[in-house]
Amino acid sequence: MSPTVFEEKRKTLLGYKKLREKNTTRHLLGGRIRRFFDDGSFEEMYADVETIDPLAFPGYRETLDKNRRKTETKDACIVARGTADGIPLIGAQLSRNFMMGSMGTVAGEKLARAFEEADRCHLPIVVFSASGGARMQEGMLSLMQMAKTSAAVQRLRDHGGLYISVLTNPTTGGVSASYASLGDIILAEPGALIGFAGPRVIEQTIREKLPEGFQRAEFQLEHGFVDKVVPQNEMKATIVQLLKLHGYQATTEESGQAEDFKASEDRGQENSFKIEEGGSDDPAGYRDPASIIAECAAVRLAKEPRKPLTGYDRLTIARAKDRPKITDYIDQLFDGFVELCGDRLGREDPAILGGIAFFEGRPVTVIGHRKGAGLGENLKYNFGMPEPQGYRKALRLMKDAEKYGRPVITFIDTPGAYPGKEAEENGQSVAIAENLAAMSTLKVPTLAIVTGEGNSGGALAISVSDRIWMLENAVYSVLSPEGFASILWKDASRSKEACDVCKMTARDLQEAGIADLVIPEPKGGIQKDLTGTCRLIRDLMRNELQELCRTAGQSEEALLTARYEKYRRIGQVLEQHEETRC
């Protein structure tokens, strides 16, 4: 036998071997969700649901039978009840090992039931998806499962339920374009293919080769469609942390029930607005911030003699390279911070950092400008100058905070909104305006802290809050001094003079009724004693959040009215009194 003939026979036999292995290898479905649940807690639901082959599609029953033998289950979707780190929840998995995870009537029905059960039982739901899209053999009935599952998700969301969607490889077609992209939190595994049309279809349509990494998880993160890319070995810990940050707790041994966490329109607010142990629901429990400041050792040290500082001196300190950044404040003031990314509209802007964390056991949403340390990070984060997608991301996170009753704390430190061509094309003005309007009516306590420089609408867009605090050397202005001098005096060299004319220092703004509190800094700035000053900030925040949460818990309308009146009072006008006519 010639070598050529032998090689051809060898390839043929190997092909038969692979085909035999493919048809005989068993793939137990739901492995991902089984591993995610705590040992012994997995309890499958709706296991007996199966398709009736609605179109009598040729060969469909044979394909179903083959996949059922291979996976020992009736369809691609597994739904179960269980616990993760003791927290009760509903879980589901759409597996590519059964007809490539295609979503037909059975998968759609099971997923809709899963969302309804999570809603009925006030439980969070986590869904792992891997799918090629709609199941062609079921025609339009399959396509309509997109509408069915999306409607079920929306009902859960409207009732205050939490849905975490995990996108695995691949998540495409009708699954990607329905329930999988509607999570309150969307996580993705590294390298997962995610998109509506597959790469091959796109290349055939546009007759171009797609770039490396197109539609992969990292691509989706960069374009603002997922919150976080999480490796498999970190997925459970990340999800558990997110569940806790949304107020869900482990089952108690005594009752076998989850700690009281009522799912309703105000579920999160009941959880977050409770008075902490040792606190008081009496307004008398609120302390004058001045007394807290007076007791702080760092402030007593700061009273050492020092020369008066001009506005330009304050600006110089605020812009110092060693001035703490938002990540420093997060490390000092909060625990368990989880960053969330994306505006869900096509972009991620790293100039705005946002996420969820614990402040002394209370879940809060933290948002702020991110400048970065060093030139490399400055360039990466655009020197803390956000584009429209940054403000839209911030608004998305604030709305999520409102849904779950978390106070919102923002940190302001920016030269201003990015003045670029693309920013204007994408609606910079609209993005800022939408934030200003939305923040004025957020139904949760809000606190803004100006830590460095706050310039123009780019700073104001995340600082319309119940309280505005400023560090002693921070500045807050209608425009940067350089821009102010250039526009009004046509001479940027007069920026030093502009610092005083603008009345931009913390004391100036406190006198004007804009800043509610000035937080003293050590001589030379907070960078000289970050830990000591943050200890003071923590004491002040504890006191203020307790009071704001007390107000919100008693009367949401009172919180919103007080906020409206705060901004309504700002600015003095002179007018001649005339008879008002209606």
C-alpha positions in Angstrom: 0.0 0.0 0.0 1.4 3.4 -1.0 2.0 6.0 1.6 -0.5 8.3 0.0 -3.3 5.7 0.1 -2.4 4.8 3.7 -2.6 8.5 4.8 -6.0 8.9 3.2 -7.4 5.8 5.0 -5.9 7.0 8.2 -7.6 10.4 7.9 -10.9 8.6 7.1 -10.7 6.4 10.2 -9.8 9.3 12.4 -12.8 11.2 11.1 -15.1 8.2 11.9 -13.5 8.1 15.4 -14.2 11.8 16.0 -17.8 11.5 14.7 -18.4 8.4 17.0 -17.0 10.3 20.0 -19.1 13.3 19.2 -22.3 11.2 19.1 -21.6 9.0 22.1 -19.9 11.4 24.6 -22.2 12.4 27.4 -22.5 16.1 28.4 -24.4 16.7 31.6 -26.2 20.0 31.2 -26.2 22.7 33.9 -22.7 22.1 35.0 -22.0 25.8 35.4 -25.0 26.5 37.5 -24.5 23.4 39.6 -20.9 24.5 40.4 -22.1 28.0 41.2 -24.6 26.8 43.8 -23.5 25.7 47.2 -23.0 21.9 47.6 -26.2 20.1 48.2 -28.4 23.2 47.5 -29.2 22.5 43.8 -32.9 21.8 43.2 -33.9 21.6 39.6 -37.2 23.1 38.5 -39.4 22.5 35.4 -37.4 19.5 34.4 -40.3 17.8 32.7 -41.1 20.6 30.2 -40.4 19.5 26.6 -41.2 20.7 23.1 -44.1 19.4 21.1 -42.3 20.0 17.7 -44.8 22.7 16.8 -44.0 22.8 13.1 -43.5 19.1 12.6 -40.1 20.1 11.2 -38.4 17.4 9.1 -35.7 15.6 11.2 -36.3 17.8 14.3 -37.5 15.0 16.5 -34.5 12.9 15.5 -32.1 15.8 16.4 -33.9 16.3 19.7 -33.7 12.6 20.6 -29.9 12.5 19.8 -29.3 15.6 21.9 -31.4 14.2 24.8 -29.4 11.0 24.8 -26.2 12.9 24.7 -27.1 15.3 27.6 -29.6 13.2 29.6 -32.0 16.2 29.7 -35.0 17.3 27.6 -33.8 20.7 26.3 -31.0 23.3 26.4 -32.2 25.2 29.5 -31.7 24.2 33.1 -33.5 26.1 35.9 -32.9 25.5 39.6 -33.3 26.9 43.0 -30.4 26.9 45.4 -28.0 29.1 47.5 -24.7 30.8 46.8 -22.6 31.4 49.9 -25.9 30.8 51.8 -27.9 33.4 49.8 -31.1 31.9 48.3 -31.6 32.6 44.6 -32.9 31.3 41.3 -30.4 30.2 38.8 -30.6 29.2 35.1 -28.2 28.1 32.4 -28.7 27.9 28.6 -26.1 25.4 27.4 -24.5 25.1 24.0 -24.1 21.4 24.5 -27.8 21.0 23.5 -28.4 22.1 19.9 -25.9 24.9 20.4 -28.0 26.4 23.2 -30.6 27.6 20.7 -33.7 29.1 22.4 -36.9 27.5 21.4 -40.3 27.3 23.1 -39.0 25.2 26.0 -36.1 27.4 26.8 -38.3 30.5 26.5 -40.9 29.0 28.8 -38.5 27.9 31.4 -36.7 31.2 31.5 -40.0 33.1 31.7 -41.1 30.9 34.6 -37.7 31.4 36.3 -38.1 35.2 36.2 -41.6 34.9 37.4 -40.6 32.7 40.3 -37.8 35.1 41.3 -40.4 37.9 41.3 -42.9 35.9 43.2 -40.4 34.7 45.9 -38.5 38.0 46.1 -35.3 36.3 45.1 -32.4 37.4 42.9 -31.9 35.5 39.7 -28.6 34.7 37.9 -28.6 33.4 34.3 -25.6 31.9 32.5 -26.1 32.0 28.7 -24.3 30.3 25.9 -26.3 30.2 22.7 -26.3 30.5 19.0 -29.7 32.3 19.0 -33.2 31.3 18.1 -34.0 27.7 17.2 -34.7 27.6 13.5 -36.7 24.4 13.6 -39.5 26.1 15.6 -39.8 29.1 13.3 -41.6 32.3 14.5 -42.6 30.5 17.7 -38.9 30.5 18.6 -38.4 34.1 17.6 -41.3 35.1 19.9 -39.4 33.7 22.9 -37.3 36.8 22.7 -40.4 38.9 23.4 -41.6 36.5 26.1 -38.4 36.4 28.1 -37.8 40.2 27.7 -41.3 40.9 29.0 -40.7 38.6 32.0 -37.4 40.4 32.8 -39.1 43.8 32.6 -41.8 42.8 35.0 -39.2 41.6 37.4 -37.3 44.9 37.1 -40.4 46.9 37.5 -41.1 45.1 40.8 -37.6 45.8 42.1 -36.0 42.4 41.5 -32.3 41.8 40.8 -31.2 40.0 37.7 -27.5 39.3 37.0 -26.8 38.1 33.5 -23.6 36.2 32.8 -22.5 36.0 29.1 -20.4 33.0 28.2 -19.0 31.7 24.9 -20.9 32.2 22.7 -23.9 34.4 23.4 -25.3 35.5 20.0 -28.4 36.0 18.0 -31.8 36.1 19.6 -30.5 35.4 23.1 -28.0 38.2 22.9 -30.8 40.5 21.6 -33.3 39.6 24.4 -33.1 38.6 28.0 -29.3 38.2 28.1 -28.7 41.9 27.5 -31.3 43.1 30.0 -29.5 42.3 33.3 -29.3 44.9 36.0 -25.7 43.7 36.1 -24.1 42.1 33.0 -21.0 40.1 33.5 -19.0 38.3 30.8 -16.3 35.7 30.7 -13.0 36.5 29.1 -12.9 36.0 25.3 -16.6 35.1 25.1 -18.1 35.8 21.6 -21.1 38.2 22.2 -23.2 39.9 19.5 -26.3 39.7 17.4 -24.9 38.6 14.0 -22.0 36.1 13.9 -18.6 37.2 12.7 -18.9 35.1 9.5 -22.2 36.7 8.6 -20.8 40.2 9.1 -17.7 39.5 7.0 -19.8 38.1 4.2 -22.1 41.1 4.3 -19.5 43.9 4.4 -16.8 41.8 2.5 -14.1 42.8 4.9 -12.0 40.9 7.5 -13.1 41.8 11.0 -10.4 43.1 13.4 -8.9 40.8 16.0 -11.1 40.6 19.1 -14.2 42.0 17.4 -17.4 41.1 19.4 -15.4 39.4 22.2 -16.1 40.2 25.8 -13.3 42.8 26.1 -14.7 44.5 23.0 -18.2 44.7 24.6 -16.6 46.1 27.8 -14.8 48.8 25.8 -18.1 49.7 24.1 -20.1 49.9 27.3 -22.3 46.9 26.9 -21.1 44.8 29.9 -20.3 45.9 33.5 -17.3 43.7 34.0 -15.3 40.9 32.5 -14.8 38.2 35.1 -12.7 35.0 34.9 -14.5 31.7 35.6 -12.6 31.1 38.9 -13.7 34.5 40.2 -17.3 34.5 39.0 -19.0 33.1 42.1 -17.2 35.4 44.5 -18.0 38.4 42.3 -21.7 37.5 42.0 -21.9 36.8 45.7 -20.4 40.2 46.5 -22.9 41.9 44.1 -25.8 40.1 45.8 -24.6 41.4 49.2 -24.2 44.9 47.8 -27.8 44.8 46.7 -28.9 43.8 50.2 -29.4 40.1 49.9 -28.3 38.0 52.9 -27.5 34.4 53.7 -30.2 32.1 55.1 -30.4 32.1 58.9 -30.0 28.9 60.7 -32.9 29.5 63.0 -35.6 30.1 60.5 -34.3 28.7 57.3 -35.5 32.0 55.8 -33.5 34.7 54.2 -33.0 37.8 56.4 -35.9 40.2 55.9 -35.5 41.7 52.4 -38.9 42.4 51.1 -39.1 42.7 47.3 -41.3 45.6 46.4 -41.1 49.0 44.9 -39.4 50.3 48.0 -37.6 47.1 49.0 -34.1 48.5 48.7 -35.1 51.7 50.4 -36.4 49.8 53.4 -33.0 48.0 53.5 -30.8 51.1 53.1 -32.7 53.7 55.0 -32.9 51.8 58.2 -31.4 53.5 61.2 -28.1 51.8 62.1 -27.5 50.2 65.5 -26.6 52.8 68.0 -28.3 55.5 65.9 -31.5 57.3 66.5 -34.7 58.1 64.6 -34.8 61.3 66.5 -33.4 64.4 64.8 -31.7 65.2 68.1 -29.3 62.3 67.2 -27.8 64.4 64.4 -24.6 66.2 65.4 -23.5 69.5 64.3 -20.6 68.8 61.8 -18.6 71.6 63.4 -18.5 69.6 66.7 -17.2 66.6 64.8 -14.6 68.6 63.1 -13.5 70.2 66.4 -12.9 66.7 67.9 -10.7 65.5 65.1 -7.1 65.3 66.0 -6.0 65.9 62.5 -7.9 69.2 62.5 -6.4 70.3 65.8 -3.0 69.7 64.3 -4.1 71.7 61.2 -4.7 74.8 63.4 -0.9 75.5 63.6 -0.1 79.0 62.3 0.1 79.3 58.6 -0.2 82.2 56.2 -3.5 83.0 54.5 -3.8 81.3 51.1 -5.1 83.0 47.9 -7.4 81.4 45.4 -4.4 80.6 43.2 -2.6 79.0 46.2 -5.7 76.7 46.7 -5.8 75.9 43.0 -2.1 74.9 43.1 -2.7 72.6 46.0 -5.8 71.1 44.4 -3.9 70.4 41.2 -0.8 68.9 42.9 0.3 65.7 41.3 0.3 64.0 44.7 -3.2 65.1 45.5 -5.3 61.9 46.4 -7.4 60.5 43.6 -10.9 58.9 43.7 -9.3 55.4 44.1 -7.5 56.6 47.2 -10.8 57.8 48.8 -12.5 54.5 47.9 -9.7 52.6 49.6 -9.9 54.7 52.7 -13.6 55.1 53.1 -15.3 52.0 51.6 -15.2 48.3 51.7 -15.8 45.7 49.0 -16.0 48.1 46.0 -17.1 46.6 42.7 -16.6 48.7 39.6 -19.4 48.7 37.0 -18.8 49.9 33.5 -20.6 51.1 30.4 -23.5 53.3 29.4 -25.3 50.4 27.6 -25.4 52.6 24.5 -22.1 51.9 22.9 -19.3 53.3 24.9 -17.4 53.0 28.2 -15.7 56.1 29.6 -12.9 55.5 32.1 -12.9 59.1 33.1 -15.9 58.4 35.3 -15.3 55.6 37.9 -18.5 54.1 39.4 -19.6 51.1 41.3 -21.1 49.8 44.5 -19.4 49.5 47.9 -20.2 49.2 51.6 -19.9 52.2 53.8 -19.7 50.8 57.4 -22.0 48.0 56.3 -24.4 50.1 54.4 -24.5 49.6 50.6 -23.8 52.8 48.7 -23.2 53.8 45.1 -19.9 55.6 44.5 -19.2 57.7 41.4 -16.5 60.2 40.6 -14.0 61.7 38.2 -10.9 59.6 37.6 -7.7 61.4 36.6 -5.2 58.7 37.3 -1.7 59.0 38.7 1.2 59.7 36.3 1.1 60.6 32.6 0.2 57.1 31.4 -3.0 57.0 33.5 -3.8 60.7 32.8 -3.9 59.9 29.1 -5.8 56.7 29.7 -8.5 58.5 31.7 -8.4 61.7 29.6 -7.2 63.7 32.6 -10.6 63.2 34.3 -12.5 65.0 31.5 -15.6 62.9 30.8 -17.4 62.4 27.5 -21.2 61.9 27.1 -20.9 58.2 27.7 -19.3 58.9 31.1 -22.2 61.0 32.2 -24.7 58.4 30.9 -22.9 55.7 32.8 -23.1 57.7 35.9 -26.8 58.3 35.4 -27.3 54.5 34.8 -25.6 53.8 38.1 -27.6 56.4 39.9 -30.9 55.0 38.6 -29.8 51.6 39.8 -29.0 53.1 43.2 -32.5 54.6 43.3 -34.1 51.2 42.4 -32.4 49.5 45.3 -32.4 52.4 47.8 -28.7 53.0 48.0 -27.4 56.5 48.9 -25.2 58.0 46.1 -21.8 59.5 47.0 -19.9 61.4 44.3 -16.3 62.7 44.2 -15.7 65.8 42.1 -12.2 66.4 40.6 -12.2 67.5 36.9 -10.9 70.2 34.6 -14.3 70.0 33.0 -16.3 68.0 30.4 -14.1 67.0 27.5 -14.4 69.7 24.7 -13.9 67.4 21.7 -15.5 67.0 18.3 -16.7 63.4 19.1 -18.1 64.5 22.4 -20.2 67.1 20.7 -21.4 64.7 18.0 -22.5 62.3 20.8 -24.5 64.9 22.7 -22.3 66.3 25.5 -24.9 69.0 26.4 -27.8 66.6 26.4 -25.9 64.1 28.6 -25.1 66.8 31.2 -28.6 68.2 31.1 -30.2 64.8 31.6 -28.0 64.2 34.7 -28.8 67.6 36.2 -32.5 67.0 35.9 -32.4 63.3 37.0 -30.2 64.1 40.1 -32.7 66.7 41.3 -35.3 64.0 41.7 -33.4 60.9 42.8 -35.4 59.3 45.5 -32.3 58.4 47.6 -29.9 60.5 49.7 -27.1 62.1 47.7 -23.8 63.6 48.8 -21.2 65.3 46.6 -17.6 65.9 47.8 -15.4 68.3 45.8 -11.9 66.9 46.5 -9.8 68.8 43.9 -10.9 71.1 41.1 -14.5 71.2 39.9 -14.9 73.1 36.7 -18.0 74.0 34.7 -20.9 71.7 33.9 -18.5 68.8 33.7 -18.3 68.9 37.5 -21.9 69.9 38.2 -23.2 66.9 36.1 -22.5 64.6 39.0 -22.9 66.9 42.0 -26.5 68.0 42.2 -26.9 66.6 45.7 -28.6 67.0 49.0 -25.3 68.1 50.4 -22.2 69.6 48.7 -19.0 69.3 50.7 -15.6 70.8 49.8 -12.2 70.0 51.0 -10.6 73.2 52.3 -8.2 73.5 49.3 -10.7 72.3 46.7 -12.0 74.8 44.1 -15.3 74.9 42.3 -15.9 77.3 39.4 -18.0 78.2 36.4 -14.9 77.6 34.3 -11.2 76.9 34.7 -9.3 80.1 35.6 -7.4 79.8 32.3 -10.7 79.6 30.3 -12.3 82.4 32.3 -9.4 84.7 31.6 -9.2 83.8 28.0 -12.9 84.3 27.3 -13.6 87.4 29.4 -10.2 89.2 29.2 -8.8 87.6 26.1 -5.7 87.0 28.1 -5.0 83.5 29.6 -2.0 84.9 31.5 -4.4 86.6 33.9 -5.6 83.2 35.2 -4.0 83.9 38.6 -6.2 87.0 39.0 -9.2 85.1 37.8 -8.9 82.7 40.8 -9.8 85.5 43.2 -12.4 87.2 40.9 -14.3 84.0 40.4 -14.8 83.4 44.1 -14.0 79.7 43.6 -12.6 78.6 47.0 -14.4 76.4 49.5 -14.9 79.3 51.9 -16.2 81.6 49.1 -18.7 79.0 48.1 -19.8 78.3 51.6 -20.5 82.0 52.1 -22.5 82.0 48.8 -24.7 79.1 50.1 -23.4 76.6 47.6 -21.1 74.5 49.7 -22.7 73.1 52.8 -19.5 72.2 54.6 -15.8 72.9 54.3 -13.6 70.0 55.5 -10.3 71.2 57.0 -7.1 69.9 55.6 -3.6 69.6 57.1 -1.1 72.3 56.2 0.0 71.6 52.7 -3.2 69.7 51.8 -4.9 66.4 52.4 -1.9 64.7 50.7 0.1 65.4 53.8 -2.3 63.2 56.0 -4.8 61.3 53.9 -5.5 58.7 56.6 -6.2 61.3 59.3 -8.4 63.5 57.1 -10.3 60.5 55.8 -11.0 59.5 59.3 -12.7 62.9 59.8 -14.6 62.5 56.4 -15.8 59.1 57.6 -17.2 60.5 60.8 -18.9 63.3 59.0 -20.3 60.9 56.4 -21.7 58.6 59.0 -23.4 61.5 60.7 -24.8 63.0 57.5 -26.0 59.8 55.9 -27.8 58.8 59.1 -29.7 62.0 59.0 -30.5 61.9 55.3 -31.6 58.3 55.5 -33.8 59.2 58.4 -35.4 61.9 56.4 -35.8 59.7 53.3 -37.2 56.9 55.4 -39.9 59.1 56.9 -40.8 61.1 53.8 -39.5 60.7 50.3 -41.3 64.0 49.4 -39.5 65.8 52.2 -36.1 64.7 50.9 -36.9 65.9 47.4 -38.5 69.2 48.5 -35.5 70.0 50.6 -33.2 69.3 47.7 -35.3 71.4 45.3 -35.3 74.3 47.8 -31.6 74.1 48.3 -31.0 74.9 44.6 -33.9 77.2 44.3 -32.4 79.6 46.9 -29.0 79.8 45.2 -28.4 83.2 43.5 -29.6 86.7 44.4 -31.7 88.9 42.1 -33.0 92.4 42.4 -36.4 93.2 41.0 -39.1 95.8 41.3 -42.3 94.3 42.9 -45.2 94.3 40.5 -48.7 92.8 40.9 -48.7 89.2 39.9 -51.2 88.3 37.2 -52.4 84.8 36.3 
